[in-house]
Every structure is written in C-alpha cells, then in structure tokens.
Amino acid sequence: MRTMEKRRAKLIGRYCLHSLLLAPALMALYARAWADGGLALLHQTDGPFVVTVFAAPNPPRVGPIDISVLTQYRADGRAALNAEVIVRLWREGGMTVVRRATREAARNKPLYSALMNLPEAGQWELEVTIKQGERAARALGQISIAAPRPFLLSYWRSLSLPWVVVALFAMNQWLKRRAASRTRQNM
C-alpha cells in the first residue's frame, strides 16, 4: 500500500513539475508586448536637440505603427520633457499622415509617441519637428514600410491555442492511462 502511495505522490510531483515548466513557455508564446521604442529609424542632431526616432513593430508594416521620439538636449544629454513634437510621414503622390506625438501616449515617459496608420507599403519620407519655446529642431529621413502579413501569419498564436490545449489534454490522458497500467502490472 505504501509503495502505491509513493508512486502516486511521485506521479503527482512530476505532473506539477511539468505544469510549472509548461506554463511559462505558453505564456511566453502568447505574450505580445507593445513597448515604446522598437527599431531605431533615425538619430540626428539639429539645433539644440539630439533626436532619435523609433518604430514598432519591427519591421514597420502597413497598418498601425507606433512612432516614438526621444528628444535630448545636445549640451548635456537630458531628455527634453516639455517640447511639442510633430511627426509627419509622406509619400510620392501626395499621401500624407501627420500626428502630434505626446508623452501621455507613450508608455516610456521620456519618449513622445504617436500612433500612425499607414495605408501603403513602400518608401515614406519621415519628418519630426520639435519646438520648445524659441528653440526648434527638425529631423528628416526615410522609412521603409513592409507589406501587411498574411491573415494566418498575423493570428497564428491565437489560431494555434486550441490545438495546443487539445494536445496537452491528450498527453495528460495518455500519461494517466500509462501510470494506471503500470500500477496494475506491479500488483
């Protein structure tokens, strides 16, 4: 009787250990972090400011793009926290998207963030204008926007979740039957 209890306790311990190892793996698979920053697109010095522009997701794709701007004083490298930041993206043919970047929209408070919705893939011109009282700066560059992902690739995590749950349940049942047949054989 004691040997059966020991084996059962051992099996339960294994199940708990496997569950503890599997849970973080699943959470990492399905966690999607949208943080300020991402791919550094531009780093320029103009006037009294050093301007660094980031874009997320990486690579930037058609649809919503988070453009974040880090504005620092050239003299000492401190973040300029009370500036007005305008982000402008335009493309040949007259298509223009303009947004005011704010610190309130950013998760990382030294950054200014603007959510831009770009309708087309290709090369876009990027202009960031910073104004702080009498001081002003402008950073210019280009950003390459990739085509949107196919539907199944965009949602593969969500679509795979039911199959992962079914596979885990089937493995659980198989392990239970295997443990039960072993205990019967040892009796």
NORCOR-V996014 format. One record per residue. N is the residue number from 1. RES is the residue in one small letter. NEAR is the number of other C-alpha atoms within 8 Angstrom. Layout:
N,RES,NEAR ; N,RES,NEAR
//
This chain:
1,m,4 ; 2,r,5 ; 3,t,6 ; 4,m,8 ; 5,e,8 ; 6,k,8 ; 7,r,8 ; 8,r,8 ; 9,a,8 ; 10,k,8 ; 11,l,9 ; 12,i,8 ; 13,g,8 ; 14,r,8 ; 15,y,8 ; 16,c,8 ; 17,l,8 ; 18,h,8 ; 19,s,8 ; 20,l,8 ; 21,l,8 ; 22,l,8 ; 23,a,8 ; 24,p,8 ; 25,a,8 ; 26,l,8 ; 27,m,8 ; 28,a,7 ; 29,l,7 ; 30,y,8 ; 31,a,6 ; 32,r,4 ; 33,a,4 ; 34,w,5 ; 35,a,8 ; 36,d,13 ; 37,g,10 ; 38,g,10 ; 39,l,10 ; 40,a,10 ; 41,l,9 ; 42,l,10 ; 43,h,9 ; 44,q,8 ; 45,t,10 ; 46,d,10 ; 47,g,7 ; 48,p,11 ; 49,f,12 ; 50,v,13 ; 51,v,14 ; 52,t,12 ; 53,v,12 ; 54,f,14 ; 55,a,15 ; 56,a,15 ; 57,p,10 ; 58,n,8 ; 59,p,8 ; 60,p,11 ; 61,r,14 ; 62,v,14 ; 63,g,9 ; 64,p,9 ; 65,i,14 ; 66,d,12 ; 67,i,13 ; 68,s,15 ; 69,v,12 ; 70,l,11 ; 71,t,12 ; 72,q,11 ; 73,y,12 ; 74,r,9 ; 75,a,5 ; 76,d,5 ; 77,g,8 ; 78,r,6 ; 79,a,9 ; 80,a,9 ; 81,l,6 ; 82,n,5 ; 83,a,9 ; 84,e,11 ; 85,v,12 ; 86,i,11 ; 87,v,13 ; 88,r,11 ; 89,l,11 ; 90,w,11 ; 91,r,10 ; 92,e,6 ; 93,g,4 ; 94,g,6 ; 95,m,7 ; 96,t,8 ; 97,v,10 ; 98,v,9 ; 99,r,10 ; 100,r,9 ; 101,a,14 ; 102,t,12 ; 103,r,11 ; 104,e,8 ; 105,a,9 ; 106,a,13 ; 107,r,8 ; 108,n,7 ; 109,k,8 ; 110,p,9 ; 111,l,13 ; 112,y,15 ; 113,s,15 ; 114,a,14 ; 115,l,9 ; 116,m,12 ; 117,n,9 ; 118,l,10 ; 119,p,6 ; 120,e,7 ; 121,a,12 ; 122,g,8 ; 123,q,9 ; 124,w,12 ; 125,e,11 ; 126,l,13 ; 127,e,11 ; 128,v,11 ; 129,t,12 ; 130,i,11 ; 131,k,11 ; 132,q,9 ; 133,g,6 ; 134,e,5 ; 135,r,8 ; 136,a,12 ; 137,a,11 ; 138,r,9 ; 139,a,13 ; 140,l,8 ; 141,g,8 ; 142,q,8 ; 143,i,9 ; 144,s,9 ; 145,i,13 ; 146,a,10 ; 147,a,9 ; 148,p,8 ; 149,r,7 ; 150,p,6 ; 151,f,6 ; 152,l,6 ; 153,l,7 ; 154,s,7 ; 155,y,8 ; 156,w,8 ; 157,r,8 ; 158,s,7 ; 159,l,8 ; 160,s,8 ; 161,l,8 ; 162,p,7 ; 163,w,8 ; 164,v,8 ; 165,v,8 ; 166,v,8 ; 167,a,8 ; 168,l,8 ; 169,f,8 ; 170,a,8 ; 171,m,8 ; 172,n,8 ; 173,q,8 ; 174,w,8 ; 175,l,8 ; 176,k,8 ; 177,r,8 ; 178,r,8 ; 179,a,9 ; 180,a,8 ; 181,s,8 ; 182,r,8 ; 183,t,9 ; 184,r,7 ; 185,q,6 ; 186,n,5 ; 187,m,4
//
